[in-house]
Amino acid sequence: MSNNQNIKSAFESMMFVFGEPLDAKIAADAVGIEKKEAYDLFKELEEEYEEEKRGIRIREVNGSFQFVSYEENFDYIKAICTPAKERKLSQAALEVLAIVAYKQPVTKSEIDSIRGIKSDRVLEGLISKDLILDKGRSTAVGRPTLYGTTDTFLSYFDLKDLKELPQLDDIEDAIRDFSDFDMEAFADTGQTSFDLPR
């Protein structure tokens, strides 16, 4: 492609069609440039949308980029969309999600030990909603599964990466912080419907 403006135009089209966060490397390969150059152009686009207060903005998720609605327009979007059944995460799901987010990679036995109760079904629910995933095996006896958060988790909580998690003194603070979370907080993420585990 001939110039940066044309490339950024191509990135806009790709994000619009792709829907999910578009990895900078995939976009770079599509237009024939280096990943670093593509990343920088995505960041330029992100700044342009923020400065112009467009109806959509660009959000970075772990080096990938996607269009989301401008948070101040959330009520208007909600008014014209068929209401989705909004569900809060259960207290148990929030506890497990907080533990995984702050302790990852973490085993089920470690999660159970912190909570003082088995977490099998809660883990299954969070995995089914792509909020956590299998990150491999521990070197401990029995080689238990290690769990970590996903890019979907980052998207739901409007985090660029895990470094943006609030700094907390201990895991109990993390659980309390996640427990205060409610669906209204999603207005900041540009999401228009939610399907979270009970």
N, C-alpha and C positions, 0 to 999 in steps of 0.2 A: 504494500500500500504506500501511497506517495508521501503522506505527512501525518503528524500526530493527530490533527483534527479528524482526518479520515479514520484513523485507527480508533480514536475514542468513539466515533460514530458507530463503528463496527462493534465495539464493546457494548455500547448501549443496546444495539439490536440483539446481540448474543445474550445479554442478561435478561432482556425482555422475553425472549423465546425460551431460554433455558429454565427460568423459574427458580430452580434451586441455586444456592451459592455457586458461582462460576469460578473455578480455580484459575489463578493468574497464569499458571503454566499452560493450561489448556487453551486459554485465550491467546497467549503468546504464540503457541504453535500454530493456531489457526490463521494468524496474520503474518507469521514469519519473522518474529522479533524475539529478543531474549526475555526471559521471565522477569528480570529486574526492571527492564524498560516497561514491560506491561504493567507490573505492579505500580510503578511511579505514575503511569498514565491513569490507572484506576484511581489512585489517590488524588490526582488532579481533578478528575471527574467528580469524585466525592466532595471535594472542596467547592467546586463550581455549583453543584446542586445545593449545598448548604448555604452558600452565599446568596443565591438567587431565591431561596425559600420556595423551591418548586413543590408541586403537590406530591412528588415522590422524592425519596433520597436514596443514597447508596450506602449500604452497610457492609463492613468487612467482617468476615467470619473465618478466622484461621487462615488468612492469605487468600481467601475466596471473596467474591463480591456479589451482591444481589440488590435488586430494587425492592424497597419497602415503602409503604405509604408514610407521608409526613404526619408525625404524631398529632399535630394540632387539628388535623382533619379527621381524626378517628371517629368522632361522633357522627359526622356526615356520612362516612363510609358505612358505619354500623346501621344508620337509618335506612339505607337503600338495599342492604344485603339481607337475604333470608337469614333470620337469626339462627346461629348455631347453638347447640346445647352446650353452654359453658359450664365446665366442671373445675372445681379446685382440686389440686392434689390433696390426697388424704394426709393426715398428720404423719402416718407411718411412711408414706412415699416421700414426703418432705424430709423426714429424718434421714432416710436412707440416701436420698439424693444429696443432702448436705454432707453426709459422711463421705460418700464417694467423691464429691467435688473437691473436698479439702484434703482427703487422705489418699487419693488415687496415686498409683494403682493399689487397690485394697481387696482383700479376700472376703468371702462371705462370713467366715468365722470371725474375722476382725470386726466386720459390721455388726454381727450378732453380739459380740462381746461389748461393744460400745452401747448398743441399744438395750442389751439384756433380754433380748427376745429374738426368735428366729425370723429371718427376713426373706425366705425363699420366694413366697408369692409376691411380695413387694418388688423384689428384684426382677421377677418375670414380667410384672406389669410395666416397670420402667424400661426394660429391654424391648418389650413389644411396642412401646411408643418411641423407641430410638433415642431415649434420653441418656441411657448408659449402654455400654457394650463390653464384651469380652476382650481384654487387652493382653491375653496370653496366660502363661502359667507361672506360679510362684516356684521358687527353688526349695520351699519348705517341704516337709514330709507329706507325701500324697500329691504333691504338685497341684494345689488348689487353683482354681480360676482367679485371675485378677480382673477387677472391674474398674472402668474409668468412664468419664463423661464423653458425649459425642458433640459433633458440630451442631446437631439439632438442639442440644442443651444450650449451647452458646447463643444460638438464634433466639430461643424462647426467652432467655434472660438478657438479651441485647448486649452480649459481651463480645468484644473483638477476639479475645483469647482468654485463657485461664488466669493470666496475670492481672486481669481486670476484676477478678473476684475480690470482694471487700476483705481487707486485712482484719482478721479476728484473733483474739487471744487464745481461744480454745474451741474444741469441737462443739461444746454446749452452746457457745455463742453462735456458731454457724447454724446449728439446728434452730435456735430461736430466730435468727435472721431469716432463714428460709420459711419458717412457720408464719412469719408476718407477711409473707408473700400472698397476694391475691390476684384475681384475674384482671382487676383494674390496672395493675402494673403493666399488663401487656399492651396497654394503649401506647406506651413508649416504644414498643418494638415494631410498630407498623403492622402487626398481625390483625387479621379481621375475623378469624375463627379459631377455636381451640378444641383440641381433642386429647385430653390428658387422662391418665389412669386414675381410677378411684382409689 
